Amino acid sequence: MDPSSPIGIFDSGIGGLTVVKAVRNVLPDEDIIYFGDTARVPYGIKSEQTVRSYALQITDFLMERNVKMILIACNTVSASARDEIQEAAGDIPVLDVITAGSKAAMQFPHHKHIGVIGTLATIGSKAYEKAIRQYNGEVKITAEACPMLVPLAEEGWTDNDIAEQIVRKYLQQFGGSDIDSLILGCTHYPLFTNTIRKVLHDSSIEIVDSALSIASMAKNKLGNLQLLNNKQSGDFQCFVSDRPQRFQELAERFLGHDIPNVHIAQIQ
């Protein structure tokens, strides 16, 4: 691995761009290759075996481009295929959003009750519960699936009345509860942060954004491995498996700025 090699980031679709945005904020000198599997999204309704197969295909794609690190910016893949991806990647470090989000939540040792929201697949896998209990076996965990938030985010409906009504419906079990923190267990969900805060009515609840957490982990890991890039400004390459024009429109909304051409890549 070489410090000038890129960081590979992938997701089932566009949500992982919240991870790209966070990484570019903390590691502006790094080159990034992003892959969004737009031909086969969503992953959250597919079997674990299918998700693993897709994830390993994308891992091969990134390794062919000599990445020095792989970030799994998909909670479903993190829950289903992290170990298999690490095995396939060999010496290339692999970080995932579930581990990052769980470690971030554990930075508040006084917290006794943690809430988690995510897709049906992520919540059903209990991956966050398992990861959190590796650090603290006594903490109370309440999880809720919020499947409609992904299509809302991709329509840009994150802070209107419809979004607030749906977020309120999903989070009603947290209303008046004693949760100390809430993990956003899907990379689309940071787009709803303001709406979530409004619905919770409690500014003391810590919102844990796994995109920010994994970006911080990546910086620390690359520093420890002496793999930080020293160039002045990193490049960004974006690949998808289908619908590049639609992806580019959504990506510019997620990132808040124009991006270069989005390329189609066939993987199998």
N, C-alpha and C positions, 0 to 999 in steps of 0.2 A: 504494500500500500504506500501511496505517495501523498504528501500534504496537498499537492495540486489536484488530486483526484476529486471528483464530485461526491456529494452526499446524495444517496438515492432515497426518495420518499414515495410511498404509494398508498393508494386507497381504492376502494371499489368504485369511486366516482369523484365528486368534486369536494366533498367535505374535508379531505386531507389538506386542502389549500389553507385552512386555518393553521395547520402545522407549518406549511411553507412560510406563511406570513410571520409566524412566531420565530422560526429559524432565521429568516432573513433579518429580523430585528436584532437578534442576539449574535448572529454570525454573518454580518453583511459581506464579508470577503469570500465566503464559500460559494462554489459552484453547486447548483442543485439540479438534479434530474427528477422530474415528477412523472408518475404514471397513474392515470385514472382509468379504471376498467369500465368505461361507459357503455360498452356493448353488453355487459353482463351484470350491471348494477340492477337491483340492490342485492347485496350479499346476505342481508339479515334474514331473508326468508329461505335461504338455501341450506342444504345439509352441510355438516362439518366436513365431510369427505370432499364435497364439491368445492367448498371454500379453500381447503388445503391445496387442492389441485390447481385452482386459479392462482393462489398466492405463490406457489412454487414456480409456476410459469413466469410470473412477474419478477420473482427473485432472480431467475435465470436471465431475464431481459436486462435487469439492472447490473448484474455481475458482468455481463458481456460488455458493459460500458465502463467497467473498471471503477465502480464506486468504492469508496473507502469506508462507508457506513451505510446501513439501511435502517430507515425509520418506518415502522409499520404505523401508518396514520389512519388505521381502521380498527375500531374496537372489535368488530366481528372477527377479523383475521387475528388480532391479538389474542382473542379468547380461544380460537380454534387451531391456529397453526404456528404459533411463535416458535415452539421447540423445533418443528420441522424446518422452518426457515433458517434458524440459527445453524442447524446441522448442515443444510445445503450451502450456507454462506461461508462455512469454515472459519477462517481467522477474521473475517470481516465482522465487526461488531454490529449487533442488531438490537435496536431499542424499540419498545412498543408503548402505546399510549396507556394501556391498562396498568402496567408496572409504574409508569411515570405518574399517572394520576393517583394511584394508591400511595406511592411514596410521598407525594405532595400532601395528601390528606393526613399522613402520619407526622407531618411537621408540627402538628398542633396536638401535643400529648395530652392536653387537658380536655380535648374533645371526647365525649362519651357516646355520641350518637351521630352517625354519618349517613346521609342520604345519597342515593345513586340514581341517576336517570340515564336511560339508554334505549337502544333498539330492543325489539323482542328477543332477538338472538343473543345479544350481549347480556341482557337481564336474565334470560333463561339459562344461560351457561353458568351463572353465579361466579363469573371470573373475577369480578371486583371483590366480592365477599372473600373468595379464596386468597386473593392477593393481599387484601387488608389484614386478614387473620394471620398471615405470616409475620406481620409486625405487631399485631395486638389481637389476641384471641378473645378479649373480653368486650371489645367495643360493640355497641349495638349498631346494626346496619339495616336500613330500610330502603328497598329498591322499587322502582316503578318504571315500566316500559312506556315510552312516549313515541310510538311509531309515526304519528302524523307530523312530527316536527321536521323530519327530513324533507318531505315534499314542500312543506311551507317555506323552508329555508331556500330551496331551489327556485321557488317562485318569487323570492324576495320579500315574503310576508313575515317579517320577524318582529315588527314593532307596531303593528296596526291592531284594530279591535278584534279581528278574527284570531290573530296570534295570541292575544291576551286571553281570549275566551278558552282557547284550546289548552294553553299553558295552565290556566287556572283549573281546568278540569283535571288535567294530569297531576297537578301538584296539590290537589285538595287534601290528600292524606298527610301532606307536610304542613298544611296550615294549622297553626296553633300547636304544632308538635315541638319537641325539644331538640331537633337536629341542630348540631353545631356547625356542620359544613355540608355542602351539596356538591358531589362530583358530577360534572357534565360528561357522561360516559359515551358521548358520540361527538365526532369532530364537527358536525353541523351545529351543535348546540351552543357554542360560544356566541353565535350570532343572536341568540335570544337572551343574552345576559341581562340586558336592561329590563326586558319584559319579565324575566324570572325574578329579578330583584323587586320589581313592582308588585308582583303577585305574592311573594313571600312576606312582604310587609315587615321584614326584620333585617336591618342593616348589619346586625352582628353575625349573621350566618355567613360563613366563609364559602365563596364560590370557587371551586377547584377546577381550573381549566387545564385539561391534560395536554393541550397544544402548547401552552406556555411551559408546562412541566417537562415535556419531552425535549423541547428546545434547550432548556437549561441543562438537562442531562446530556444532550449531545455536545454542548460546549465543554462541559466538564470532562466527558469521555475523550473527546478529541485532544483536549489539552493534556490529559494524562498520557495519551499515546503519542504525544508530540506530532500530531497530524493536522494542526490548525493551519489553514492557508494564510499566506501573507500578502496576497494580491490586494489591490485597492478596492475592487468592486467585483462581486461574484456574478456569474452568468446564471440564467434560469432557462432550462429547456423543459418543455412540457409535451408529453405524449399521452394519447388516449387510444382506446380501441374502437371508438365510433363517435360520430357527431362532433367533429372538432369545432365547427362554427358555434354551435349551441354551447359547448363547453367554454369556449373563449368568452362568450358573453357573460356567462355565470362566473367564470374565474375572475374577470375584471371587477365584477361586483363584490366577490369575496375578498379580493386583494386590495381593492380600492385604487387601482391604477391600471394602465394599459399593459398588456403583456405581448411578447413576440408571438410569432405564428405557433399554433398548436399543431403537432404532427400526429398522423395516424400510424400506429404500430400494430402489426398483426402478431399475436402471440399464440402459442399452442403447446 
